[in-house]
Amino acid sequence: MGRYVTFDLDGTLVDSIDGVADCINYVLERYGYGRLGREELKKAIGVKSLDEVFSNIRERDEIIGLYRSEYGRRFYKRVREFPGVREALSYLKDKGYGVAVVTLKPQELALKVLDYVGIRGLVDWVLGWGVIKAKEAGEVLRRLRELDPDAEVVAYVGDKWKDMEVGRRLGARTIGVLYGLGSAEELEGYADHLIESPYELMSIL
């Protein structure tokens, strides 16, 4: 397949802030900790792993286990795909691009989310936490080429500066989305293009 357009998941393909934030705060409260603010969580999602989000918690491993269990049982059902995502992915497939998803969401939960919204069939490979160790350019390309030896990332689409940084280090065109968790202020200087809707990908790629 060779040429891939790579996407972040949360805030890029799916709107998942409500379920993720509510699940994080649910498990924190279960262990007697205070809630994290929505704005703080918006900055963390897609950039920090669960290990980093709960880094100062004594029962970190237990809390992460509970988070994954509860998110996979019920909170993931609060996710929805952004309008235009299905059409954009179908367009890319018709143009001969491979589609990969790179996310810090645990692999099994990422697959569950894609299944739930019904777009897993439009994605060739998913690299989630547990498959990749970090959202870093070298790690992403290494794992992708284990799946497709001819893989080349030609465009990287995401809503956070971290996504743009990875894309730039891969030598890909970087496309920052403004409908997700990031902002123009965060993405400017990192992104080659800024888009306000997934439909705009069809005029760029």
N, C-alpha and C positions, 0 to 999 in steps of 0.2 A: 504494500500500500504506500509506504514511503512518506508522503507529505501529510503532516498532521496539524490540525488546529486544536490547541489544548485549552481547556476551560477550567477555571475554578468552579466549585459547586455552590457553596452558600453565598448568596448575594449576587451570583452571576447567572446560574441556570435556574436556581430555585430561591424563593423567598422563605427563609427558615428562621428568621430572627426570633419570632415569638416562641416557637417550640424550643429552640436552643436556650434562649434566655430563661424561659420558665423552668426548663429542666435543670439548668445549672442552679438556679435559686432554690428549686425544690430540694435538691440534694444537700445544698448548703444549710438550709433551715432544718432538715432532718438531723443534721449533726450539730445543730446549735449555733451555726455561724450566721452572720448578717448577710443580707442580700447584696448583690452587685447591681449597680445602676445600669440602665439600658444603654446609655452612651458609652460607658466603660466597656460593656460587652460588645457593642458594635465595633469598637476599635480592636478588640481582641479576636473576634471570630474571623477565621481565615488567615490569621497571622500567627496566633499562639496555639499550641497543642493543648490538650486537656492537662497534660503534666505541667505545663506552664501556667495555665489558668488557676490550677489548684496547688501551685508550688509552695505556698505558705501554710498549707493545711496539714496538720499532723497525720490525719487519716487519709492522706491523698489517694493511696491505692484503693482503699475501700470506697471512697467517694466516687472515683472514676468508674469503678465497677458498678456502683449503683446508678450512676448517670447513664452508662451504656445500656444497662438493663431497662431502666425506665424510659429512656429515649426510644429504644427499639421496641418497647411494648406499647407506648401510647403517644409520646410527645412528637414523634416523627410525623404523625398524621396531621399536624398543623402546618405542614409544608405545602407550598404550591409552586408550580412553575410560573416564571414570568411570561406575560403575553409576548408571543413572537419567538420564543425559544424553540418550540417544535418546528416551526416553519424554517428558522435559520439553520437548525441542525439538518433538516431534510435537504435544504439547498446545498449545504456543504457536502453532504453525501453524494448528491447528484453531480456535483462538480468534481468528484473523485478524491476529495480530501478524507483522510482518516480523522476521527474525533476521539480525543482522549480527555479524561477528567482527572485533575490532580487536586487533591483535597487533604486537609488535616483531619477530616472526619474519619473515624475508624472505617476500615474497608467494608465490613459487613453492614454498617449503618448507611454508608454511602450507596451501596447497592440497593438497600431497602428503600431509601428515599427515591432513587431513580425508578425503581419498580413501581412505587406508590403513585408517582406522578405520571408514569407511563411513557418515559422517554429512554429507558435503558436500551431498547432496541436500536436507538439512533447513536449509541455510543459504542465505540470499538473496545476501548480499554479504560479501566478505572484504576487509578493509583491512589489509594487511601492509606491512612495511618495503619501501619502493620505490614503494608506492602512497601511503602517508602518510609524511610526513617526521618526524613526532613523534607520540607518544601525548598529544595536547593537544586540549582540547574544540573549539576553533575549527577545527583541522585535520580532526578527525574529522567534524564536522558539515558542513564545506565539501565534503569528498570524498563523504560519504554523499548530500548533496543534488545532487551532480553525477550520481549514479546514480538517485536518486529525488527529484525537486524538492519533494515533499510530506513528505519524511522528518522525523520527530520522534522523538527518543530518549526513550521513556517509562520505561525501566528499564535500568540498567547493572549487569552481573554480573561480578564478578572476585574474585581472591584477594589483591590487593595494594592498599595505600593509594593508589597512583597511579591504579588503576582507579576507586576511589571518588571521588577528587578530580576526575577527568574527568567522571564521572557527575553529581556535584553541580554542576559548572560548566555542564553541559548542562540543569540543572533536572530531572534524572531521579531516579527512586527508585533508591537505591543498595543493592545486595544483595551482601554479602561472604560468600564461601564459606570454610568452615573445614576442608574436606577437601583443600585444595590446598597451596600453598607459603606462604601467609600464616598469620596467627595472630589470635586474638581481641584480643590486646593491640595489634596493629598496626592492626586494622580498626575497633575501637571508637572512636566519635567521628567516624568517616567514613561508616560504613554505616548505612542506615535499618533494614536487616534483616541478621541473620547466620543462615546455614543450614549444616547439617551434611551435607546430601545434595541432589543436584539434584531429587529428588522433591518437596522442599519448595517449589520454585518454583510448583508447581501450586496451592498453597493461598494464594500471595501475589499471583499475577498472573491 
